[in-house]
Structure formats: structure tokens, C-alpha cells
Amino acid sequence: MKTLTDAQKLVTKIVVVVTMGALAFGYDTGVIAGALPFMQLPSTQGGLGLTPLTEGLVTSALVLGAAIGSLLCGIIADRVGRRDSLMGLSVIFMIGAIGTSQAPTVPVMVVMRAILGFAVGGASALVPMFISEMAPPGRRGRLVSQNEMMIVTGQLAAYVLSALLARFSGANDIWRTMLAIAAVPAFLLGLGLVFVPRSPRWLASRGRTEEARQVLELIRSTDRQVSREMGEIKAQVNEESDQMGWREAMGTVWIRRLLLVGIGLGFSAQFTGVNAFMYFTPIILRQTGLGTQAALTATIGAGVVAVIATFLGIWMIGRFPRRFTLLGGLAGVVCAHLGLGATLLFMAGSPMQSMVALGFILLALLFIQMMVSPLYWLLMSELFPMRARGILTGLSVAAQWVFNATVSFLFPAALHWIGASTFFAFAAINLVSLMFVARFLPETKGMSLEKLEGHLEDHFSPDAPAAGNPHGLARGL
């Protein structure tokens, strides 16, 4: 029998391998900020001659690919398994990374960015799902949140490496090296997955119960834990004899309501403005009179805050309820947006405006990356029933990518046309998100995935007994 330390180490190693996908996700979404200035140069000077239109196409191609990838990979993962789907994505990651770094023309770059986005979106859906199915209930929150830690670490690595390469390389085509680096975590993901077992829950759902038990024996510390968890999995599989298709899932009231909550959480996560800050902080600060070089340096600071905040968030997830943490984070985001809007509106011309504005941006990122983003990815790994987890997670995460694109597209125009009022609008939207979470999101902390599924069915079913849904919270959906 394995000791507790042996089991914990094995699960931790699995998480490290799987989150290479999240590291690639973060790097690929962050590196474009450093590469674009060089890609704007004419082709005779080592760039691609990007115009404002083609710059938008190159940037948005990844987001569009991610929306498609998260949806399709969720469906594929229900059929061929989480691990094997991630192995396929590691190959697509490498094709996209190498393809973007070698793209000779803008059309080729757009296609390669879309392929890379497919892998990014697929990883965003599958990595937290796979970890949640491997982790014991008591460690699930912290282990799944490692996904968010690796995303922001990848973004920070992209900012820092891009700045260093730009500073110490005299080559105008250094952007190709920036983009090629993304192949490294993709390669490590594919290599490491060779030594990672399949999800025991997926194996059981395909009738391979003996293989599922063998995996549980590897990742649980005692025979009692294995027997208890295997019993819960078998009971769930017997109740749900087949994988649930799209039509059946949408015909089940409580699952349909749960999907709406998942989509609503994606809206809440993206309309915190997280990517408006991660992509456009230099633009915001330049409106306060800060120089371009200082504004770019501040972007690295934002990446550092995101990593520190995510580390704190992982600590909080192990100690506080999900709802409490998410509600507190949204309340903090509302205050930060109000403060930033007031700074831009009432401190114009003040020598302190830039510093105060940066302070509110960092405060917003602190709340978002500590109490909102980690909770979003964790909830995506917990909320949906086993027999339709892939497709429902894929749909929810795909919607999140659409909201990401919406914010990224609208924010520069809004900042140009309505200025400081943009942040008052964000504050109002986040207040609505806070009320949505307070009314519709149940607590999920501390239960196995099988017990949690029963709890959620009771909570969201229209005919659930009063004890299961005492306040009728889901009836408005």
C-alpha cells in the first residue's frame, strides 16, 4: 500500500505535466504583445508589414480558434478520453508555435494563429477537467487552481522574455524566436503525458472499471479511499449508463440550467476586464501622460502581480468557500474600477495620476487573479455531470472565449470614445455579475465529484424537494 506522501507526490507530478498545457496557453496569449511591434515592420526589414486591420486579424485569430477548440475538444474528450485528447493538443500546439514563427505572409500567420488558438482553447477546457478527475476531494481546489497559476506564469514569462529578447537582440525578426519558444512547453506536455494514466472516471464511464480501479490504486493513499471512491463512481456510472448527447443534455432541465450558470460565470470572469488590463495597460497609462517605455515596464509589473495574486488565491481556495471567495473578488473589482474611473476623470494633469491609475489597475488584477479567475476554472472542472462533462465544459469555455474577444474588441474603442466612463461601465457590469453569483451559484467545496453531482441536481431540478433547493435559487434560470 502506498503511503500518503507517495500518493500526493504522484498526483502532484501528474498536475505538473498536465499544466504544461496551461503554461503554453499563457505564453501564447501573452507573447503577441511583445511580437506585434516587430511584426509591424515591412517585410524588407524582417517584419510582416502589419496594418491596423491585419494586426487585429492576427490577434483575434487565436481567440476565434480557441472558442472552436474548447468546444470541439470537449466533445472529443468524452469519446477518446482526457489524456489522449491532451496528447493530440500537444502536437497541435507545436505545429501552431512553429508555424507562426516561420510564417512568411500575413494569411499564413492568421491560419497558424487560428491553429494555435485551437490548442489553447482545447487546453483551457481539458486541463482543469482532467485534474479535477484525478485529484482527491480534499485537494481538488488547490490542484485545479494550479492551472491558473501556470497560465499567468506563462503570460509573465512571455512579457519578460519578449522584453529581454527585444533589449539584447539587434535583429528585427526576433519576433520569430519569441513565437517559437511556445513549442517548448508543448513538447514537455506531450512527452510527460506518455507517463500519465487515464482518468479513472472516464475509464469507468466507458465500462473499463478494472482499469479505473488500477488508476485509483496509484493515486489514492489507502485501500479504503480506493474502495469508497470506486463505489461512488460505479454507482454514478450505473445510474448514467451512456454518454449523454447534446440533445439529451439540453432536454434535461437541471443540466440546461447548470449550463446557463457556467456560461454566466464565463461572462462574469471576462467582464472583470482582466484581459483589457493584460492587453491594454500601456494604452491606459499613456492617457495619463506616462511614456511608452515606462508603460511597457508597468505591463511586466501587472504580470508579476497576477502571479502573486494567483498564489494567494490557491491558498484561499483551500480555506474559504467558493461562493464567499468569488463574491469578495467581484466586490473588490467593482471598487477598483470605480477608483480607476475617478482617477482618470478627476486627476487629469496631476503628476500623481499615472501612479494612482497604475495602483487601481494592479488592485483590480489582484482581486481578479486571486479571487475570480482561479474560481472560474475550478468551477468549470466541478459543475458538470460526468456523462456530459466534456461537451458542457467545452460549451461554457467556448462562450468564455467569445466574451474574451468581445471585451478585447470593444475596449480600445470604448476607451477612445467615452474615456473614464468605460471603467464606470465595467463597475456596473461587475455589480450585476455579483448579484448573479449570489443568487444562482451553489457552494461546491468539500464534496467528491459524484456527491457534488447529486447536490447540483437537487439544487437545479424544478421538482427537487425543499431540502435540496430550499430557496428555489435556480428557478429564475
Secondary structure, 3 states (H helix, E strand, C coil): CCCHHHHHHHHHHHHHHHCHHHHHHHHHHHCHHHHHHHHCCCHHHCCCCCCHHHHHHHHHHHHHHHHHHHHHHHHHHHHHCHHHHHHHHHHHHHHHHHHHHHCCCHHHHHHHHHHHHHHHHHHHHHHHHHHHHHCCCCCHHHHHHHHHHHHHHHHHHHHHHHHHHHHHCCCCCHHHHHHHCCHHHHHHHHHHHCCCCCCHHHHHHCCCHHHHHHHHHHHCCCHHHHHHHHHHHHHHHHHCCCCCCHHHHHCCHHHHHHHHHHHHHHHHHHCCCHHHHHHHHHHHHHCCCCCHHHHHHHHHHHHHHHHHHHHHHHHHHCCCCHHHHHHHHHHHHHHHHHHHHHHHHHCCCCCCHHHHHHHHHHHHHHHHHHHHHHHHHHHHHHCCCHHHHHHHHHHHHHHHHHHHHHHHHHHHHHHHHHCCHHHHHHHHHHHHHHHHHHHHCCCCCCCCHHHHHHHHHHHHCCCCCCCCCCCCHHHHC
